[in-house]
Amino acid sequence: MTFANTGVNHTTKKGLESVQEEMGKLSLSLPVLPTSFNEHLVTLAPGEVRKDTISLSLPVHQQTLHDLFYFAGEGARGTQVLRLISEEKLSDSESGSPAQVVPHRVRGRIKLEEGALVKFVLVRTLSYPSPTEVDLELDLEPKAQIDLCLLNLGVGDDQMHIRTNLEREAEVRIKSLYLGVDSDHLDYNYEMNLYGQQSKAELKARGVLMDEAEKIFRDTIDFKSGSHGSVGDEEELVTLLSPKAKNISVPLLLCREDDVQGNHAASIGRLDDRLLFYLMSRGLPLGQAREFLLMAQAQEVLDEVKAVDPDLEAALKDLLRERLHEASATSPADAL
């Protein structure tokens, strides 16, 4: 099978009208038609083992819509890295004007046939505040498994909607790391639908909110009729580094089956003063003690990236340290 990591620009009126119709159905509406529509296809033949990387460069002034289809045949073993990056920089006159940037959209469909195993890493590291929306739907046939790692360490508004449908003995493990800065609005919605018996769904999220960032996190595990013997766990840990940051966490368990096990938990608050005191008593300055604790919280997610791409994990770790260092330098001590 072949792999196409290319952008196909659709400039016909009919094609653009079709895109506009699709965009109108979603929460993040583009004010005008996207000037770039790109398609990306990854297919793994049954039993094939392969690793692929797609980097989507999102322009400052050009709206884009990216469609991704990822297919793994029976028994395939795949590793996919999807990066949302910026290669441009705003000029001095534009840097303080959010109106100068435009939104971007990524839609994806991931389908795993029976017994396929996939590691999928999505990383957002925009350096300018272009709003982004990511909409992924995952369909897992019996005994298929996917490890989904989602990281937002960029700036600007970010919306993400993940829907996962699990058949018999299928498994999904989602780990999420997000960082909210300035006046960013983060809106995350994860739906895990367990249709088959003995299926498993797990979600672990770690987040840091600074400045006047706002975030809503909805995570739903839905045990459908026929999913007996299935297990679902959802957990979120949010650290607030500013008294002006706002957080809403909405964990939800739905059940139409008796013999299932579901757990959910959400923890929101500041850093533990006792841990900070302990580290400072061992000689660490306050700023370094804060960074140490926050990096420790994020490491579980970063380890997933390291297993796929050690160089990418090192770069993300440096970026996170830089952002946390900036927060330590600008945030008052009593706010943390």
C-alpha positions as CSV (number, residue, x, y, z in Angstrom):
1,M,0.0,0.0,0.0
2,T,1.1,3.6,-0.6
3,F,1.2,6.5,1.8
4,A,0.3,10.0,0.6
5,N,1.3,12.9,2.8
6,T,0.3,15.6,0.4
7,G,-2.0,18.5,0.3
8,V,-4.5,18.7,-2.5
9,N,-5.9,22.2,-3.0
10,H,-9.5,22.2,-4.1
11,T,-10.2,25.5,-5.7
12,T,-13.4,24.7,-7.7
13,K,-16.6,26.4,-6.6
14,K,-18.4,23.1,-6.0
15,G,-15.6,21.8,-3.8
16,L,-15.5,24.9,-1.7
17,E,-19.3,25.0,-1.3
18,S,-19.1,21.4,0.0
19,V,-16.4,22.4,2.5
20,Q,-18.5,25.3,3.6
21,E,-21.5,23.1,4.2
22,E,-19.5,20.7,6.3
23,M,-17.9,23.5,8.3
24,G,-21.3,25.0,9.1
25,K,-22.2,21.9,11.0
26,L,-19.5,22.3,13.6
27,S,-19.0,24.6,16.6
28,L,-16.0,26.5,15.2
29,S,-17.3,28.2,12.1
30,L,-14.9,29.8,9.7
31,P,-16.1,33.3,8.8
32,V,-15.2,32.8,5.1
33,L,-14.3,29.8,3.0
34,P,-11.0,28.1,3.7
35,T,-8.4,29.0,1.1
36,S,-6.7,25.7,1.5
37,F,-8.3,22.2,1.7
38,N,-5.9,19.3,2.2
39,E,-6.4,15.6,2.3
40,H,-4.1,13.1,4.0
41,L,-4.4,9.3,3.7
42,V,-2.5,6.6,5.6
43,T,-3.3,2.9,4.9
44,L,-1.6,-0.1,6.5
45,A,-2.1,-3.5,4.8
46,P,-3.0,-6.5,7.0
47,G,0.0,-7.4,9.2
48,E,2.0,-4.4,8.0
49,V,4.3,-2.6,10.5
50,R,5.0,1.1,9.8
51,K,5.7,4.5,11.4
52,D,4.6,7.7,9.7
53,T,4.8,11.4,10.5
54,I,2.6,14.2,9.2
55,S,3.4,17.8,9.9
56,L,0.7,20.4,9.2
57,S,2.0,23.9,8.9
58,L,-0.8,26.3,9.8
59,P,-0.3,29.7,8.2
60,V,-1.0,33.0,10.1
61,H,-3.3,34.6,7.5
62,Q,-4.6,31.6,5.5
63,Q,-7.5,29.4,6.8
64,T,-7.0,25.7,6.3
65,L,-9.1,22.6,6.5
66,H,-7.3,19.2,6.7
67,D,-9.0,15.8,6.3
68,L,-7.1,12.8,7.6
69,F,-8.1,9.2,7.1
70,Y,-6.1,6.5,8.9
71,F,-6.8,2.8,8.2
72,A,-5.0,-0.2,9.8
73,G,-5.8,-3.6,8.3
74,E,-6.2,-6.8,10.3
75,G,-3.2,-7.4,12.6
76,A,-1.4,-4.3,11.5
77,R,1.0,-2.5,13.8
78,G,1.1,1.3,13.2
79,T,2.7,4.4,14.8
80,Q,1.4,7.8,13.6
81,V,2.7,11.2,14.7
82,L,0.5,14.2,13.7
83,R,2.0,17.7,14.3
84,L,0.2,21.0,14.2
85,I,3.0,23.5,13.9
86,S,3.7,27.1,12.9
87,E,6.6,28.1,10.7
88,E,5.8,31.8,10.4
89,K,6.1,34.5,13.0
90,L,3.8,37.5,13.5
91,S,5.3,40.9,12.9
92,D,5.7,43.4,15.8
93,S,2.5,45.2,14.6
94,E,0.5,42.0,14.5
95,S,1.7,40.3,17.7
96,G,-0.8,42.1,19.9
97,S,-3.8,41.8,17.5
98,P,-5.7,38.4,17.7
99,A,-7.9,39.7,14.8
100,Q,-5.0,39.2,12.5
101,V,-4.9,35.4,12.8
102,V,-7.4,33.0,11.3
103,P,-8.8,29.6,12.5
104,H,-7.8,26.1,11.3
105,R,-9.6,22.9,11.3
106,V,-8.5,19.2,11.3
107,R,-11.0,16.4,10.7
108,G,-9.9,12.8,11.1
109,R,-11.3,9.3,10.8
110,I,-9.3,6.4,12.3
111,K,-10.4,2.8,11.6
112,L,-8.7,-0.2,13.0
113,E,-9.6,-3.7,11.8
114,E,-9.6,-6.8,14.1
115,G,-6.4,-7.2,16.1
116,A,-4.7,-4.0,14.8
117,L,-2.5,-2.1,17.3
118,V,-1.8,1.6,16.8
119,K,0.0,4.3,18.7
120,F,-1.2,7.8,17.6
121,V,0.4,11.0,18.8
122,L,-1.1,14.4,18.1
123,V,0.9,17.5,19.1
124,R,-0.1,21.2,18.8
125,T,2.7,23.7,19.3
126,L,1.5,26.9,17.6
127,S,3.5,30.0,18.5
128,Y,0.8,32.4,17.5
129,P,-2.8,32.4,18.7
130,S,-4.6,30.9,15.7
131,P,-7.7,29.1,16.9
132,T,-7.8,25.4,16.0
133,E,-10.4,22.7,16.1
134,V,-9.7,19.0,15.9
135,D,-12.4,16.5,15.3
136,L,-11.5,12.8,15.4
137,E,-13.6,9.7,15.2
138,L,-12.1,6.3,16.0
139,D,-13.7,3.0,15.1
140,L,-12.1,-0.1,16.6
141,E,-13.1,-3.6,15.5
142,P,-12.8,-6.6,17.9
143,K,-9.5,-6.9,19.7
144,A,-8.1,-3.8,18.1
145,Q,-6.1,-1.4,20.4
146,I,-5.1,2.2,20.2
147,D,-2.9,4.4,22.4
148,L,-3.9,8.0,21.7
149,C,-1.6,10.7,23.1
150,L,-2.8,14.3,22.7
151,L,-0.7,17.3,23.6
152,N,-1.5,21.0,23.4
153,L,1.5,23.2,24.3
154,G,0.8,26.0,21.9
155,V,-1.0,29.3,22.3
156,G,-4.4,30.3,21.1
157,D,-7.9,28.8,21.4
158,D,-8.1,25.1,21.0
159,Q,-11.2,22.9,20.6
160,M,-10.9,19.1,20.4
161,H,-13.7,16.5,20.0
162,I,-12.7,12.8,20.1
163,R,-15.3,10.0,19.6
164,T,-14.2,6.4,20.1
165,N,-16.4,3.4,19.3
166,L,-15.3,0.1,20.7
167,E,-16.4,-3.4,19.6
168,R,-15.7,-6.7,21.5
169,E,-12.5,-6.8,23.5
170,A,-11.3,-3.5,21.8
171,E,-9.2,-1.1,23.9
172,V,-8.5,2.6,23.9
173,R,-6.0,4.4,26.1
174,I,-6.0,8.2,25.9
175,K,-3.4,10.4,27.6
176,S,-3.8,14.2,27.3
177,L,-1.6,17.1,28.3
178,Y,-2.7,20.7,27.8
179,L,-1.4,24.1,28.7
180,G,-3.6,27.3,28.8
181,V,-1.9,30.7,28.8
182,D,-3.0,34.4,28.4
183,S,-6.7,34.4,27.6
184,D,-6.9,31.1,25.7
185,H,-10.1,29.2,25.6
186,L,-9.7,25.4,25.7
187,D,-12.7,23.2,24.9
188,Y,-12.2,19.5,25.1
189,N,-14.9,16.8,24.6
190,Y,-14.0,13.1,24.8
191,E,-16.6,10.4,24.1
192,M,-15.8,6.7,24.6
193,N,-18.6,4.4,23.5
194,L,-18.3,0.8,24.6
195,Y,-20.5,-1.4,22.4
196,G,-18.8,-4.8,22.6
197,Q,-18.3,-7.1,25.6
198,Q,-15.1,-6.9,27.6
199,S,-14.0,-3.7,25.9
200,K,-11.8,-1.2,27.8
201,A,-11.5,2.6,27.8
202,E,-9.1,4.6,29.8
203,L,-8.5,8.4,29.9
204,K,-5.8,10.3,31.9
205,A,-5.5,14.0,31.5
206,R,-3.1,16.5,32.9
207,G,-3.5,20.3,32.6
208,V,-2.0,23.6,33.6
209,L,-3.9,26.9,33.4
210,M,-2.2,30.2,33.7
211,D,-3.1,33.9,33.4
212,E,-6.7,34.3,32.4
213,A,-7.0,31.0,30.5
214,E,-10.4,29.2,30.5
215,K,-11.0,25.5,30.0
216,I,-13.9,23.1,29.8
217,F,-13.2,19.4,29.8
218,R,-16.0,16.9,29.1
219,D,-15.2,13.2,29.3
220,T,-17.9,10.6,28.9
221,I,-17.8,6.8,29.1
222,D,-20.9,5.3,27.7
223,F,-21.5,1.6,28.4
224,K,-23.9,0.5,25.6
225,S,-26.3,-2.4,25.8
226,G,-24.2,-5.6,25.2
227,S,-21.0,-4.3,26.7
228,H,-21.1,-6.6,29.7
229,G,-17.7,-7.2,31.3
230,S,-16.3,-3.9,30.1
231,V,-14.2,-1.4,32.1
232,G,-13.9,2.3,31.8
233,D,-11.7,4.8,33.8
234,E,-11.4,8.5,33.4
235,E,-9.2,10.8,35.5
236,E,-8.2,14.5,35.2
237,L,-5.7,16.5,37.2
238,V,-5.7,20.3,36.7
239,T,-3.3,22.8,38.3
240,L,-4.2,26.5,38.4
241,L,-1.3,28.9,38.4
242,S,-3.4,32.0,38.5
243,P,-6.4,33.2,40.5
244,K,-8.0,34.4,37.3
245,A,-7.8,31.1,35.5
246,K,-11.1,29.3,35.1
247,N,-11.7,25.6,35.0
248,I,-14.8,23.4,34.3
249,S,-14.5,19.6,34.5
250,V,-17.5,17.4,33.6
251,P,-16.7,13.7,34.0
252,L,-19.7,11.5,33.1
253,L,-20.6,7.8,33.2
254,L,-23.5,6.4,31.3
255,C,-24.6,2.8,31.6
256,R,-27.1,0.5,29.8
257,E,-25.5,-2.7,31.0
258,D,-25.3,-4.3,34.5
259,D,-22.0,-6.2,34.5
260,V,-19.6,-3.3,33.9
261,Q,-17.0,-1.3,35.9
262,G,-16.7,2.5,35.6
263,N,-14.6,5.0,37.6
264,H,-14.1,8.7,37.2
265,A,-12.2,11.4,39.1
266,A,-11.3,15.0,38.7
267,S,-8.8,17.0,40.9
268,I,-8.5,20.8,40.5
269,G,-6.4,23.1,42.6
270,R,-3.1,24.8,43.3
271,L,0.3,23.1,43.9
272,D,0.6,21.4,47.2
273,D,2.3,23.9,49.7
274,R,3.8,21.0,51.7
275,L,5.6,19.6,48.6
276,L,6.8,23.0,47.7
277,F,8.1,23.5,51.2
278,Y,9.8,20.1,51.2
279,L,11.6,20.9,47.9
280,M,12.6,24.3,49.1
281,S,14.0,22.9,52.3
282,R,16.3,20.8,50.1
283,G,17.7,23.9,48.5
284,L,15.5,24.5,45.4
285,P,14.3,28.0,44.8
286,L,10.5,28.5,44.7
287,G,10.4,28.8,40.9
288,Q,12.4,25.6,40.3
289,A,10.3,23.8,42.9
290,R,7.1,24.7,41.0
291,E,8.6,23.6,37.7
292,F,9.8,20.4,39.2
293,L,6.3,19.4,40.4
294,L,4.6,20.4,37.2
295,M,7.1,18.6,35.0
296,A,6.6,15.5,37.2
297,Q,2.8,15.7,36.6
298,A,3.3,16.0,32.8
299,Q,6.0,13.2,32.5
300,E,3.5,10.4,32.3
301,V,2.1,11.8,29.1
302,L,5.6,12.8,27.8
303,D,6.7,9.2,28.3
304,E,4.2,8.1,25.7
305,V,5.8,10.5,23.2
306,K,9.3,9.3,24.2
307,A,8.4,5.7,23.3
308,V,7.4,6.9,19.8
309,D,9.9,9.7,19.1
310,P,12.6,10.6,21.7
311,D,13.7,13.7,19.9
312,L,10.1,15.0,19.8
313,E,9.7,14.3,23.5
314,A,12.9,16.2,24.3
315,A,11.7,19.2,22.3
316,L,8.3,19.2,24.0
317,K,9.9,19.0,27.4
318,D,12.1,22.0,26.6
319,L,9.0,23.9,25.4
320,L,7.0,23.1,28.5
321,R,9.9,24.1,30.8
322,E,10.1,27.4,28.9
323,R,6.4,28.1,29.3
324,L,6.5,27.1,33.0
325,H,9.5,29.3,33.6
326,E,7.7,32.3,32.1
327,A,4.8,31.6,34.4
328,S,7.0,31.4,37.4
329,A,8.6,34.7,36.5
330,T,5.3,36.6,36.0
331,S,2.9,35.0,38.5
332,P,2.7,36.3,42.1
333,A,3.8,33.8,44.7
334,D,0.5,33.8,46.5
335,A,-1.3,32.8,43.3
336,L,0.4,29.5,43.0
